Amino acid sequence: MKCRRCGANIGWKQDCVGKWEPLNLDGTSHFSTCPQAKAWKNQNKNSGTDYTKLGIKDKAQTTL
């Protein structure tokens, strides 16, 4: 998959509390390297992400 903000190739992983986190292909958090990270942080602070809009239909598609 690609980051909708910067276009980088990313994967997804569920963290220990069940939240989905975007990862770079080397396994590092994409939040720490995305030049548009602030825009993501400020967007819909209190709402969950609808992963179906990202094209993810099956949780198996979210792992690297």
MMTF fields as JSON, N, C-alpha, C and O atoms, coordinates in Angstrom:
{
  "mmtfVersion": "1.0.0",
  "mmtfProducer": "UNKNOWN",
  "numBonds": 255,
  "numAtoms": 256,
  "numGroups": 64,
  "numChains": 1,
  "numModels": 1,
  "chainsPerModel": [1],
  "groupsPerChain": [64],
  "chainIdList": ["A"],
  "bondAtomList": [4, 2, 8, 6, 12, 10, 16, 14, 20, 18, 24, 22, 28, 26, 32, 30, 36, 34, 40, 38, 44, 42, 48, 46, 52, 50, 56, 54, 60, 58, 64, 62, 68, 66, 72, 70, 76, 74, 80, 78, 84, 82, 88, 86, 92, 90, 96, 94, 100, 98, 104, 102, 108, 106, 112, 110, 116, 114, 120, 118, 124, 122, 128, 126, 132, 130, 136, 134, 140, 138, 144, 142, 148, 146, 152, 150, 156, 154, 160, 158, 164, 162, 168, 166, 172, 170, 176, 174, 180, 178, 184, 182, 188, 186, 192, 190, 196, 194, 200, 198, 204, 202, 208, 206, 212, 210, 216, 214, 220, 218, 224, 222, 228, 226, 232, 230, 236, 234, 240, 238, 244, 242, 248, 246, 252, 250],
  "bondOrderList": [1, 1, 1, 1, 1, 1, 1, 1, 1, 1, 1, 1, 1, 1, 1, 1, 1, 1, 1, 1, 1, 1, 1, 1, 1, 1, 1, 1, 1, 1, 1, 1, 1, 1, 1, 1, 1, 1, 1, 1, 1, 1, 1, 1, 1, 1, 1, 1, 1, 1, 1, 1, 1, 1, 1, 1, 1, 1, 1, 1, 1, 1, 1],
  "groupList": [{"groupName": "MET", "atomNameList": ["N", "CA", "C", "O"], "elementList": ["N", "C", "C", "O"], "formalChargeList": [0, 0, 0, 0], "bondAtomList": [1, 0, 2, 1, 3, 2], "bondOrderList": [1, 1, 2], "singleLetterCode": "M", "chemCompType": "L-PEPTIDE LINKING"}, {"groupName": "LYS", "atomNameList": ["N", "CA", "C", "O"], "elementList": ["N", "C", "C", "O"], "formalChargeList": [0, 0, 0, 0], "bondAtomList": [1, 0, 2, 1, 3, 2], "bondOrderList": [1, 1, 2], "singleLetterCode": "K", "chemCompType": "L-PEPTIDE LINKING"}, {"groupName": "CYS", "atomNameList": ["N", "CA", "C", "O"], "elementList": ["N", "C", "C", "O"], "formalChargeList": [0, 0, 0, 0], "bondAtomList": [1, 0, 2, 1, 3, 2], "bondOrderList": [1, 1, 2], "singleLetterCode": "C", "chemCompType": "L-PEPTIDE LINKING"}, {"groupName": "ARG", "atomNameList": ["N", "CA", "C", "O"], "elementList": ["N", "C", "C", "O"], "formalChargeList": [0, 0, 0, 0], "bondAtomList": [1, 0, 2, 1, 3, 2], "bondOrderList": [1, 1, 2], "singleLetterCode": "R", "chemCompType": "L-PEPTIDE LINKING"}, {"groupName": "GLY", "atomNameList": ["N", "CA", "C", "O"], "elementList": ["N", "C", "C", "O"], "formalChargeList": [0, 0, 0, 0], "bondAtomList": [1, 0, 2, 1, 3, 2], "bondOrderList": [1, 1, 2], "singleLetterCode": "G", "chemCompType": "PEPTIDE LINKING"}, {"groupName": "ALA", "atomNameList": ["N", "CA", "C", "O"], "elementList": ["N", "C", "C", "O"], "formalChargeList": [0, 0, 0, 0], "bondAtomList": [1, 0, 2, 1, 3, 2], "bondOrderList": [1, 1, 2], "singleLetterCode": "A", "chemCompType": "L-PEPTIDE LINKING"}, {"groupName": "ASN", "atomNameList": ["N", "CA", "C", "O"], "elementList": ["N", "C", "C", "O"], "formalChargeList": [0, 0, 0, 0], "bondAtomList": [1, 0, 2, 1, 3, 2], "bondOrderList": [1, 1, 2], "singleLetterCode": "N", "chemCompType": "L-PEPTIDE LINKING"}, {"groupName": "ILE", "atomNameList": ["N", "CA", "C", "O"], "elementList": ["N", "C", "C", "O"], "formalChargeList": [0, 0, 0, 0], "bondAtomList": [1, 0, 2, 1, 3, 2], "bondOrderList": [1, 1, 2], "singleLetterCode": "I", "chemCompType": "L-PEPTIDE LINKING"}, {"groupName": "TRP", "atomNameList": ["N", "CA", "C", "O"], "elementList": ["N", "C", "C", "O"], "formalChargeList": [0, 0, 0, 0], "bondAtomList": [1, 0, 2, 1, 3, 2], "bondOrderList": [1, 1, 2], "singleLetterCode": "W", "chemCompType": "L-PEPTIDE LINKING"}, {"groupName": "GLN", "atomNameList": ["N", "CA", "C", "O"], "elementList": ["N", "C", "C", "O"], "formalChargeList": [0, 0, 0, 0], "bondAtomList": [1, 0, 2, 1, 3, 2], "bondOrderList": [1, 1, 2], "singleLetterCode": "Q", "chemCompType": "L-PEPTIDE LINKING"}, {"groupName": "ASP", "atomNameList": ["N", "CA", "C", "O"], "elementList": ["N", "C", "C", "O"], "formalChargeList": [0, 0, 0, 0], "bondAtomList": [1, 0, 2, 1, 3, 2], "bondOrderList": [1, 1, 2], "singleLetterCode": "D", "chemCompType": "L-PEPTIDE LINKING"}, {"groupName": "VAL", "atomNameList": ["N", "CA", "C", "O"], "elementList": ["N", "C", "C", "O"], "formalChargeList": [0, 0, 0, 0], "bondAtomList": [1, 0, 2, 1, 3, 2], "bondOrderList": [1, 1, 2], "singleLetterCode": "V", "chemCompType": "L-PEPTIDE LINKING"}, {"groupName": "GLU", "atomNameList": ["N", "CA", "C", "O"], "elementList": ["N", "C", "C", "O"], "formalChargeList": [0, 0, 0, 0], "bondAtomList": [1, 0, 2, 1, 3, 2], "bondOrderList": [1, 1, 2], "singleLetterCode": "E", "chemCompType": "L-PEPTIDE LINKING"}, {"groupName": "PRO", "atomNameList": ["N", "CA", "C", "O"], "elementList": ["N", "C", "C", "O"], "formalChargeList": [0, 0, 0, 0], "bondAtomList": [1, 0, 2, 1, 3, 2], "bondOrderList": [1, 1, 2], "singleLetterCode": "P", "chemCompType": "L-PEPTIDE LINKING"}, {"groupName": "LEU", "atomNameList": ["N", "CA", "C", "O"], "elementList": ["N", "C", "C", "O"], "formalChargeList": [0, 0, 0, 0], "bondAtomList": [1, 0, 2, 1, 3, 2], "bondOrderList": [1, 1, 2], "singleLetterCode": "L", "chemCompType": "L-PEPTIDE LINKING"}, {"groupName": "THR", "atomNameList": ["N", "CA", "C", "O"], "elementList": ["N", "C", "C", "O"], "formalChargeList": [0, 0, 0, 0], "bondAtomList": [1, 0, 2, 1, 3, 2], "bondOrderList": [1, 1, 2], "singleLetterCode": "T", "chemCompType": "L-PEPTIDE LINKING"}, {"groupName": "SER", "atomNameList": ["N", "CA", "C", "O"], "elementList": ["N", "C", "C", "O"], "formalChargeList": [0, 0, 0, 0], "bondAtomList": [1, 0, 2, 1, 3, 2], "bondOrderList": [1, 1, 2], "singleLetterCode": "S", "chemCompType": "L-PEPTIDE LINKING"}, {"groupName": "HIS", "atomNameList": ["N", "CA", "C", "O"], "elementList": ["N", "C", "C", "O"], "formalChargeList": [0, 0, 0, 0], "bondAtomList": [1, 0, 2, 1, 3, 2], "bondOrderList": [1, 1, 2], "singleLetterCode": "H", "chemCompType": "L-PEPTIDE LINKING"}, {"groupName": "PHE", "atomNameList": ["N", "CA", "C", "O"], "elementList": ["N", "C", "C", "O"], "formalChargeList": [0, 0, 0, 0], "bondAtomList": [1, 0, 2, 1, 3, 2], "bondOrderList": [1, 1, 2], "singleLetterCode": "F", "chemCompType": "L-PEPTIDE LINKING"}, {"groupName": "TYR", "atomNameList": ["N", "CA", "C", "O"], "elementList": ["N", "C", "C", "O"], "formalChargeList": [0, 0, 0, 0], "bondAtomList": [1, 0, 2, 1, 3, 2], "bondOrderList": [1, 1, 2], "singleLetterCode": "Y", "chemCompType": "L-PEPTIDE LINKING"}],
  "groupTypeList": [0, 1, 2, 3, 3, 2, 4, 5, 6, 7, 4, 8, 1, 9, 10, 2, 11, 4, 1, 8, 12, 13, 14, 6, 14, 10, 4, 15, 16, 17, 18, 16, 15, 2, 13, 9, 5, 1, 5, 8, 1, 6, 9, 6, 1, 6, 16, 4, 15, 10, 19, 15, 1, 14, 4, 7, 1, 10, 1, 5, 9, 15, 15, 14],
  "groupIdList": [1, 2, 3, 4, 5, 6, 7, 8, 9, 10, 11, 12, 13, 14, 15, 16, 17, 18, 19, 20, 21, 22, 23, 24, 25, 26, 27, 28, 29, 30, 31, 32, 33, 34, 35, 36, 37, 38, 39, 40, 41, 42, 43, 44, 45, 46, 47, 48, 49, 50, 51, 52, 53, 54, 55, 56, 57, 58, 59, 60, 61, 62, 63, 64],
  "secStructList": [7, 5, 7, 6, 6, 6, 7, 7, 5, 3, 3, 3, 3, 3, 7, 6, 6, 1, 7, 3, 3, 3, 3, 3, 6, 6, 1, 1, 5, 4, 4, 4, 6, 7, 6, 6, 2, 2, 2, 2, 2, 2, 6, 6, 6, 6, 1, 7, 7, 7, 6, 6, 6, 6, 6, 7, 7, 1, 4, 4, 4, 4, 7, 7],
  "xCoordList": [0.835, 0.0, 0.883, 2.089, 0.272, 0.984, 0.333, -0.885, 1.159, 0.671, -0.148, 0.295, -1.331, -2.19, -1.663, -2.045, -0.801, -0.264, 1.014, 1.123, 1.996, 3.304, 3.607, 4.568, 2.802, 2.991, 4.022, 4.296, 4.604, 5.609, 4.943, 3.779, 5.683, 5.198, 5.176, 6.168, 4.03, 3.879, 3.145, 2.529, 3.228, 2.442, 1.743, 1.931, 0.941, 0.197, 0.404, 0.573, 0.39, 0.532, -0.321, -0.467, -0.882, -1.677, -0.752, 0.027, -0.842, 0.026, -0.57, -1.606, 0.085, -0.31, -1.672, -2.261, -2.186, -3.51, -4.582, -5.722, -4.208, -5.18, -5.299, -6.139, -4.484, -4.534, -3.665, -2.633, -4.081, -3.325, -2.283, -2.569, -1.086, 0.039, 0.658, 0.933, 0.879, 1.55, 3.05, 3.664, 3.629, 5.058, 5.737, 5.171, 6.959, 7.785, 8.183, 8.052, 8.661, 9.018, 10.174, 10.36, 10.958, 12.043, 11.566, 12.371, 10.259, 9.684, 9.591, 9.046, 10.112, 10.018, 8.659, 8.01, 8.247, 6.958, 6.96, 7.874, 5.941, 5.852, 5.504, 5.793, 4.886, 4.584, 5.855, 5.83, 6.963, 8.201, 8.936, 9.817, 8.593, 9.314, 8.456, 8.994, 7.162, 6.278, 6.381, 6.206, 6.663, 6.747, 5.388, 5.323, 4.314, 2.969, 2.382, 1.166, 3.21, 2.732, 1.851, 0.864, 2.182, 1.37, -0.044, -0.996, -0.191, -1.517, -2.356, -3.555, -1.74, -2.461, -2.854, -3.974, -1.938, -2.193, -3.362, -4.16, -3.47, -4.522, -5.847, -6.874, -5.835, -7.054, -7.883, -7.412, -9.094, -10.039, -9.431, -9.347, -9.016, -8.34, -9.153, -8.581, -10.456, -11.27, -11.975, -12.788, -11.685, -12.371, -11.396, -10.205, -11.911, -11.088, -10.922, -11.691, -9.927, -9.696, -10.576, -10.666, -11.222, -12.012, -11.086, -10.856, -10.557, -9.571, -10.167, -9.428, -11.501, -12.094, -11.897, -11.82, -11.815, -11.543, -10.118, -9.821, -9.232, -7.846, -7.677, -6.57, -8.755, -8.67, -8.341, -8.043, -8.391, -8.084, -9.396, -10.23, -9.564, -10.782, -10.526, -11.435, -9.302, -8.944, -7.739, -6.789, -7.769, -6.659, -5.337, -4.273, -5.394, -4.168, -3.445, -2.234, -4.155, -3.55, -2.758, -2.021, -2.898, -2.293, -0.901, -0.227, -0.45, 0.881, 1.912, 1.599, 3.145, 4.245, 4.671, 5.588],
  "yCoordList": [-1.175, 0.0, 1.242, 1.168, 2.359, 3.63, 4.601, 4.603, 5.415, 6.477, 7.443, 7.877, 7.777, 8.686, 10.111, 10.893, 10.468, 11.828, 11.983, 12.901, 11.08, 11.285, 10.283, 10.468, 9.223, 8.262, 7.175, 6.363, 7.139, 6.121, 4.746, 4.647, 3.702, 2.335, 2.033, 2.246, 1.531, 1.228, -0.09, -0.616, -0.606, -1.749, -1.364, -0.256, -2.264, -1.963, -3.067, -4.232, -2.693, -3.643, -3.16, -1.958, -4.105, -3.762, -3.724, -4.651, -2.636, -2.529, -3.303, -3.951, -3.235, -4.044, -3.674, -4.471, -2.48, -2.084, -2.157, -1.745, -2.684, -2.897, -1.796, -1.887, -0.757, 0.322, -0.055, -0.709, 0.353, 0.072, 1.15, 2.34, 0.733, 1.641, 1.444, 0.312, 2.539, 2.414, 2.23, 2.899, 1.321, 1.046, 1.212, 0.889, 1.719, 1.724, 0.283, -0.586, 0.03, -1.332, -1.892, -3.108, -1.024, -1.498, -1.774, -2.142, -1.601, -1.905, -0.735, -0.883, 0.438, 1.612, 2.286, 2.145, 3.012, 3.698, 4.747, 5.567, 4.717, 5.714, 7.09, 8.106, 7.134, 8.423, 9.225, 10.455, 8.535, 9.238, 9.742, 10.594, 9.234, 9.631, 10.343, 10.938, 10.296, 10.914, 12.437, 13.008, 13.096, 14.556, 15.214, 16.406, 14.439, 14.959, 14.457, 14.509, 13.977, 13.376, 14.322, 13.882, 15.592, 16.546, 16.641, 16.79, 16.558, 16.617, 15.412, 15.552, 14.236, 13.037, 13.189, 12.852, 13.696, 13.812, 14.741, 14.483, 15.817, 16.806, 16.441, 17.048, 15.46, 15.083, 14.137, 13.064, 14.522, 13.667, 13.037, 11.813, 13.853, 13.369, 12.313, 11.37, 12.459, 11.563, 10.471, 9.732, 10.359, 9.328, 8.246, 8.497, 7.054, 5.937, 5.98, 6.642, 5.28, 5.222, 4.156, 3.047, 4.473, 3.492, 2.827, 3.357, 1.665, 1.006, 0.468, 0.157, 0.352, -0.073, 0.997, 0.686, 2.259, 3.334, 3.254, 3.774, 2.604, 2.438, 1.203, 0.912, 0.477, -0.719, -1.967, -3.008, -1.886, -3.043, -3.736, -3.189, -4.922, -5.675, -6.775, -7.195, -7.232, -8.351, -7.931, -7.356, -8.209, -7.819, -8.426, -7.878, -9.542, -10.175, -9.276, -9.412, -8.368, -7.442, -6.346, -5.603, -6.237, -5.13, -5.426, -4.515, -6.653, -6.986, -6.898, -7.032, -6.672, -6.59, -7.963, -8.098],
  "zCoordList": [0.0, 0.0, 0.0, 0.238, -0.265, -0.274, 0.71, 0.888, 1.336, 2.215, 1.375, 0.311, 1.847, 1.086, 1.069, 0.199, 2.002, 2.068, 1.253, 0.441, 1.467, 0.833, -0.281, -1.027, -0.405, -1.478, -1.209, -2.093, -0.007, 0.327, 0.46, 0.847, 0.14, 0.342, 1.83, 2.528, 2.32, 3.743, 3.923, 2.996, 5.136, 5.57, 6.859, 7.361, 7.397, 8.613, 9.627, 9.267, 10.907, 12.006, 13.161, 13.382, 13.894, 15.061, 16.272, 16.495, 17.061, 18.24, 19.415, 19.274, 20.571, 21.723, 22.304, 23.035, 21.996, 22.488, 21.4, 21.614, 20.233, 19.166, 18.138, 17.243, 18.236, 17.24, 16.046, 16.202, 14.871, 13.654, 13.426, 13.555, 13.09, 12.912, 11.526, 11.128, 10.79, 9.494, 9.691, 10.522, 8.924, 9.03, 7.681, 6.636, 7.723, 6.518, 6.225, 7.088, 5.032, 4.663, 5.478, 5.528, 6.119, 6.985, 8.411, 9.267, 8.68, 9.986, 10.942, 12.036, 10.56, 11.43, 11.252, 10.215, 12.271, 12.22, 11.114, 11.025, 10.281, 9.212, 9.778, 9.146, 10.965, 11.588, 11.853, 11.827, 12.108, 12.424, 11.18, 11.296, 9.997, 8.789, 7.751, 6.818, 7.889, 6.893, 6.983, 8.06, 5.856, 5.889, 6.169, 6.472, 6.068, 6.306, 7.625, 7.809, 8.538, 9.791, 10.602, 11.192, 10.643, 11.411, 10.865, 11.632, 9.562, 8.953, 9.388, 9.631, 9.487, 9.941, 11.398, 11.782, 12.209, 13.645, 13.923, 14.824, 13.16, 13.396, 12.747, 13.051, 11.861, 11.153, 12.012, 12.389, 12.317, 13.027, 14.274, 14.378, 15.201, 16.405, 17.154, 17.7, 17.186, 18.008, 17.208, 17.763, 15.94, 15.166, 14.746, 14.565, 14.595, 14.147, 12.638, 11.941, 12.14, 10.711, 10.098, 10.625, 9.002, 8.265, 7.256, 6.169, 7.619, 6.771, 5.48, 4.545, 5.409, 4.151, 3.086, 1.898, 3.506, 2.553, 2.028, 0.952, 2.782, 2.357, 1.49, 1.039, 1.252, 0.436, 1.228, 0.642, 2.552, 3.388, 3.733, 4.455, 3.217, 3.486, 4.503, 5.218, 4.564, 5.43, 6.27, 5.74, 7.565, 8.426, 7.969, 8.255, 7.269, 6.781, 5.788, 5.608, 5.144, 4.188, 4.895, 4.247, 6.198, 6.913, 7.428, 7.907, 7.348, 7.858, 6.765, 5.583, 7.167, 6.206, 5.772, 4.962]
}
